[in-house]
Amino acid sequence: MAERSTAAVDVADNSGDEPLTAQAGKATADGAAQSEDSAARTAPEADDERKSDEPAPSASTPDLHSGHKLAKRYRLEECITRLDGFSSWRAVDEKLRRAVGVHILPADHPRARSVLAAARSSALLGDPRFVQVLDAVEENDLVYVVHEWLPDATELTTLLAMGPLEPHDAYQLVDQLSQAMAAAHREGLAHLRLTPGAVLRTSTGQYRVRGLAVNAALRGITADRPQRTDTEAIGALLYAALTQRWPYDSDAYGLSGLPKGVGLLPPDQVRAGVHRGLSELAMRALVNDGATASRQELPCTTPDELAKAVATMPRIRPPEQSFTSPPEYQRTGYQQGAYGRPPHLAGPAVTQPIPPAPLETRTGRVLKWGVAALLIAALGLGSWQIADRLIERRNNGGTDPGVSQTEKNEKQNDDKPKAGAAGEPVSIAGAVDFDPGGDTSEKPDGIRNSYDDDPGTAWITNWYKSSDFGRLKAGVGIILDLGEVKQVGTVDVSFHGGTTGVELRAAPENTHSRPTTLTGFTKVAEGSGTKVALKPGDTLRARYLLVWLTDLPPMGDGTFRGKVSEIKITS
């Protein structure tokens, strides 16, 4: 296989890219500079791949401190990085009461104009797969860029430090990154510094990319072939996810590089058990100059080509959940002499001799015969009363004079089996979140809040840039499992946050397992509001129901979310 030269890579402290996770490394606020190591390419043709058109900046980092406010709104809390004349901070947006991240540099910094332009272009993209730029301002001789802060997300750097990713997680990584970067390049945006520190995984398993265009602008990085640069970067991240090794001959981002002089080995030759399809995909992205001909696979030179290559792969299923089997049931000894004994003393039960029955006395015999005589008399009296009642009823035409006909009819009605009356509550056995693509999840930990009989709690979806889910999908929802096929009359759904569009969909009555696609359900009712009663037009019997959100309310911060507070089903 042709030897692949290593890419020029910035390996500054990863927290300097974007201070968005609790796991990010933090620098002190006293202005101590952080050094930025780099791994140089070993081949001349690689020098043109990524270059800085700007000279080293001469402007100094602004003298800022914790508590300083920008625009009378953003209060600086903690300095994360001071580097190349700019600084990065964790801050608080006091107007919206939320944490944000801020990049700050002097207005006379040689890269200030390009940073502003990159931030504003990135903000226009509005793709939720990227960490969003919230503000980009020049004010009081400062230029600052405000972006999201994701405290519940984890850097890929941290994930890789714990070991290689499972094949399903690695598949999700390359699939989501390639699709996200393909969308960015269609809008003329490139990343150019797509490192493990620039990729975050949220608590729901979604990967988010931070620093689109901005990270490169802060460092003056440009590229002659930006699509190829970002594609190779995704390939390097996939390689690292499969092997826990950096695919070049130098260490970076806490990962060991490959041995010098051996070239770029395929991941399945570096670590045993690597998924063959993902290994070949990483090589197609990394060695995209035709060197993969030996494997009869075309190279991927753009994120779009890489996304299409991922789509043609057989989908990798998540690992089956393993449950620890309970300890073997220990039979309890109830034999006399063993019950209640400590386990280490348990042994064969000791058989105690049965004491002989006491000799029967004269008094005992008298009592026994007396009781027997009383029982015989009671049986005779009872039989005579029953016979007398039967004769009396026959003489009265078969009716009981002590019971009216109305009482008899009521008793007969009470004895008839009842078929569930309309309007009775229908219990929900379980529920799961439902995403049409199946590759992401929608806050599965909060599903129980949607039917817990507590209107104060709610299942909350991920946020989107528009009410129609940013045109990323047709909707999201909750699949309800009734445990068995039941009569469904009305499904009442209550929402928080504002008017929400919703549909009720049902799986066919003969469906024996939960559908995994939207086509497995049929729409039976729809509506919108904060309290919606969904009533099927025809008689509905089903086990699986889908409460399908189609239009989300605004949250007041420029995002849209669905909040289902309570679902009630009646027959």
NORRA-V873268 format. One record per pair of residues at least 6 apart in sequence whose ideal C-beta (glycine too) atoms are under 7 Angstrom apart, sorted by the first residue. I is the first residue (numbers start at 1). J is the second residue. If there is no record, write none. Layout:
I & J
I & J
This chain:
1 & 263
1 & 291
1 & 294
2 & 291
3 & 263
3 & 264
4 & 263
4 & 264
4 & 286
4 & 287
4 & 291
5 & 41
5 & 42
5 & 43
5 & 46
6 & 39
6 & 41
6 & 42
6 & 248
6 & 249
6 & 250
7 & 41
7 & 46
7 & 49
7 & 232
7 & 248
8 & 38
8 & 40
8 & 41
8 & 46
8 & 49
8 & 50
9 & 38
9 & 39
9 & 252
10 & 36
10 & 38
10 & 193
10 & 219
11 & 36
11 & 37
11 & 38
11 & 39
11 & 252
11 & 253
12 & 34
12 & 36
12 & 83
13 & 25
13 & 27
13 & 34
13 & 81
14 & 24
14 & 25
14 & 155
14 & 157
14 & 195
14 & 196
14 & 197
14 & 253
15 & 24
15 & 25
15 & 26
15 & 80
15 & 81
16 & 34
16 & 81
16 & 83
16 & 88
17 & 195
17 & 197
17 & 198
17 & 210
17 & 211
17 & 215
18 & 101
18 & 131
18 & 147
18 & 198
18 & 210
18 & 211
19 & 80
19 & 88
19 & 89
19 & 90
19 & 101
20 & 101
20 & 131
20 & 148
20 & 149
20 & 150
20 & 153
20 & 200
20 & 210
21 & 150
21 & 153
21 & 154
21 & 155
21 & 200
22 & 151
23 & 154
23 & 155
23 & 158
24 & 80
24 & 155
26 & 78
26 & 80
27 & 34
27 & 79
27 & 80
27 & 81
27 & 82
29 & 65
29 & 66
29 & 78
29 & 79
31 & 61
31 & 82
32 & 82
33 & 82
33 & 83
34 & 81
34 & 83
36 & 83
39 & 248
39 & 250
39 & 252
41 & 47
48 & 224
49 & 223
49 & 225
49 & 229
50 & 192
50 & 221
50 & 223
50 & 229
51 & 222
52 & 219
52 & 220
52 & 221
53 & 220
53 & 222
54 & 110
54 & 111
54 & 220
55 & 110
57 & 84
57 & 85
57 & 109
57 & 110
57 & 111
59 & 85
59 & 106
59 & 108
59 & 109
60 & 85
61 & 82
61 & 85
61 & 86
61 & 87
62 & 104
62 & 106
62 & 142
64 & 76
64 & 87
64 & 104
66 & 76
66 & 77
66 & 78
67 & 75
67 & 76
68 & 76
69 & 75
70 & 102
70 & 144
71 & 137
71 & 139
73 & 93
73 & 94
73 & 95
74 & 91
74 & 93
74 & 100
74 & 102
74 & 146
75 & 91
75 & 92
75 & 94
76 & 89
76 & 91
76 & 102
77 & 89
77 & 90
77 & 91
77 & 92
78 & 89
78 & 90
79 & 87
79 & 89
80 & 88
80 & 89
80 & 90
81 & 87
81 & 88
84 & 219
85 & 105
85 & 106
85 & 109
86 & 103
86 & 104
86 & 105
86 & 109
86 & 218
87 & 104
88 & 101
88 & 103
89 & 102
89 & 104
90 & 99
90 & 101
90 & 149
91 & 100
91 & 102
92 & 99
93 & 100
96 & 557
99 & 149
99 & 151
100 & 134
100 & 146
100 & 147
100 & 148
100 & 149
101 & 147
101 & 149
102 & 144
102 & 145
102 & 146
103 & 144
103 & 145
103 & 218
104 & 142
104 & 144
105 & 112
105 & 115
105 & 143
106 & 112
106 & 141
106 & 142
107 & 138
107 & 141
107 & 142
107 & 143
111 & 217
111 & 218
111 & 220
112 & 143
114 & 217
115 & 143
115 & 145
115 & 214
115 & 217
115 & 218
116 & 136
116 & 138
116 & 143
118 & 213
118 & 214
118 & 217
119 & 133
119 & 136
119 & 145
119 & 214
120 & 136
121 & 189
121 & 213
122 & 133
122 & 189
122 & 212
122 & 213
122 & 214
123 & 133
123 & 136
125 & 184
125 & 187
125 & 189
126 & 465
126 & 470
127 & 180
127 & 183
128 & 463
128 & 464
128 & 465
128 & 470
129 & 176
129 & 180
129 & 208
129 & 209
130 & 180
130 & 208
130 & 209
130 & 212
131 & 147
131 & 148
131 & 150
131 & 208
131 & 209
131 & 210
132 & 147
132 & 148
133 & 145
133 & 147
133 & 214
134 & 146
134 & 147
134 & 148
135 & 146
136 & 145
137 & 144
145 & 214
150 & 200
150 & 202
150 & 208
152 & 202
152 & 203
153 & 200
153 & 201
153 & 202
153 & 208
154 & 200
154 & 201
155 & 196
155 & 197
155 & 200
156 & 196
156 & 199
156 & 201
156 & 237
157 & 196
157 & 197
157 & 253
157 & 254
159 & 165
159 & 201
160 & 196
160 & 240
160 & 241
160 & 244
160 & 255
161 & 254
163 & 244
164 & 241
164 & 242
164 & 243
164 & 244
164 & 271
165 & 173
165 & 241
166 & 319
167 & 275
167 & 278
167 & 316
168 & 316
168 & 317
168 & 318
168 & 319
170 & 238
170 & 241
170 & 242
170 & 278
171 & 278
171 & 316
172 & 205
172 & 207
172 & 439
173 & 207
173 & 237
173 & 238
173 & 241
174 & 234
174 & 238
174 & 281
174 & 310
175 & 310
175 & 439
176 & 207
177 & 199
177 & 207
177 & 209
177 & 234
177 & 237
178 & 234
178 & 303
178 & 306
178 & 307
178 & 310
179 & 307
180 & 209
181 & 191
181 & 230
181 & 234
181 & 303
182 & 303
182 & 304
182 & 307
184 & 212
185 & 227
185 & 302
185 & 303
189 & 212
189 & 213
190 & 213
190 & 223
190 & 226
190 & 230
191 & 209
191 & 211
191 & 212
191 & 213
191 & 216
191 & 230
192 & 216
192 & 221
192 & 223
192 & 226
192 & 229
192 & 230
193 & 211
193 & 215
193 & 216
193 & 221
194 & 230
194 & 233
194 & 234
195 & 253
196 & 237
196 & 240
196 & 253
197 & 253
198 & 209
198 & 210
198 & 211
198 & 215
199 & 207
199 & 209
199 & 237
200 & 207
200 & 208
200 & 210
201 & 207
202 & 208
204 & 440
204 & 441
204 & 443
204 & 462
205 & 440
205 & 441
206 & 440
223 & 229
227 & 301
227 & 302
227 & 303
228 & 288
228 & 301
230 & 303
231 & 285
231 & 288
231 & 300
231 & 301
231 & 302
231 & 303
231 & 306
232 & 285
232 & 286
232 & 288
234 & 285
234 & 303
234 & 306
235 & 282
235 & 285
235 & 286
236 & 247
236 & 286
238 & 278
238 & 281
238 & 282
238 & 285
239 & 247
239 & 267
239 & 282
239 & 286
240 & 246
240 & 255
242 & 267
242 & 271
242 & 274
242 & 278
242 & 279
242 & 282
243 & 267
243 & 270
243 & 271
243 & 274
244 & 255
245 & 255
245 & 256
245 & 257
245 & 258
245 & 270
246 & 252
246 & 253
246 & 255
246 & 256
246 & 257
247 & 258
247 & 264
247 & 286
248 & 257
248 & 258
249 & 257
249 & 258
249 & 260
250 & 257
251 & 257
258 & 265
264 & 286
264 & 287
266 & 279
266 & 283
267 & 274
267 & 279
267 & 282
268 & 274
268 & 276
268 & 279
275 & 316
277 & 313
280 & 295
280 & 297
281 & 309
281 & 310
283 & 292
284 & 292
284 & 297
284 & 299
284 & 300
284 & 309
285 & 300
285 & 306
287 & 299
288 & 299
288 & 300
288 & 301
289 & 299
290 & 299
292 & 299
300 & 306
300 & 309
333 & 339
333 & 346
333 & 349
335 & 349
336 & 349
336 & 352
337 & 349
337 & 350
337 & 352
338 & 346
338 & 349
393 & 399
393 & 400
420 & 487
420 & 571
422 & 489
422 & 571
423 & 489
423 & 570
423 & 571
424 & 570
424 & 571
425 & 570
426 & 482
426 & 486
426 & 488
426 & 569
426 & 570
426 & 571
428 & 451
428 & 480
428 & 482
428 & 569
429 & 481
429 & 482
429 & 483
430 & 481
431 & 447
431 & 450
431 & 451
431 & 478
431 & 479
431 & 480
431 & 481
432 & 444
432 & 447
432 & 479
433 & 441
433 & 442
433 & 443
433 & 444
433 & 447
433 & 478
434 & 476
434 & 477
434 & 478
434 & 479
434 & 546
435 & 441
435 & 442
435 & 476
436 & 473
436 & 474
436 & 475
436 & 518
437 & 473
438 & 516
442 & 461
442 & 462
442 & 476
443 & 459
443 & 460
443 & 461
443 & 462
446 & 459
446 & 460
447 & 459
447 & 478
449 & 457
449 & 458
449 & 459
450 & 458
450 & 459
450 & 478
450 & 564
450 & 566
450 & 567
451 & 566
451 & 567
455 & 494
455 & 565
455 & 566
457 & 565
458 & 496
458 & 563
458 & 564
458 & 565
459 & 478
459 & 564
460 & 561
460 & 563
461 & 476
461 & 549
461 & 561
461 & 562
463 & 559
463 & 560
463 & 561
464 & 470
464 & 552
464 & 559
464 & 560
465 & 559
466 & 560
467 & 551
467 & 552
467 & 560
468 & 551
469 & 475
475 & 548
475 & 549
475 & 550
476 & 549
477 & 546
477 & 547
477 & 548
477 & 549
478 & 547
478 & 564
479 & 514
479 & 544
479 & 546
480 & 545
480 & 547
480 & 567
481 & 514
481 & 543
481 & 544
482 & 543
484 & 543
485 & 509
485 & 541
485 & 542
485 & 543
486 & 541
486 & 571
487 & 541
487 & 571
488 & 536
488 & 540
488 & 541
488 & 542
488 & 545
488 & 569
488 & 571
489 & 570
489 & 571
490 & 533
490 & 534
490 & 535
490 & 570
491 & 504
491 & 534
491 & 545
491 & 567
491 & 569
492 & 533
492 & 568
493 & 502
493 & 532
493 & 534
493 & 547
493 & 564
493 & 567
494 & 530
494 & 531
494 & 565
494 & 566
495 & 530
495 & 563
495 & 564
495 & 565
496 & 563
496 & 565
497 & 553
497 & 555
497 & 561
497 & 563
498 & 530
498 & 553
498 & 554
499 & 528
499 & 529
499 & 530
499 & 553
500 & 528
500 & 549
500 & 551
500 & 552
500 & 553
500 & 562
501 & 528
501 & 549
501 & 550
501 & 551
502 & 526
502 & 527
502 & 528
502 & 532
502 & 547
502 & 548
502 & 549
502 & 550
503 & 523
503 & 526
503 & 548
503 & 550
504 & 524
504 & 525
504 & 534
504 & 545
504 & 547
505 & 521
505 & 522
505 & 523
505 & 524
505 & 546
505 & 548
506 & 521
506 & 522
506 & 524
506 & 540
506 & 542
506 & 545
507 & 515
507 & 520
507 & 521
507 & 542
507 & 543
507 & 544
509 & 541
509 & 542
511 & 543
511 & 544
514 & 544
515 & 521
515 & 544
521 & 546
524 & 536
524 & 540
525 & 534
525 & 535
525 & 536
527 & 534
528 & 551
547 & 564
547 & 567
549 & 562
552 & 560
552 & 561
552 & 562
553 & 560
554 & 560
555 & 561
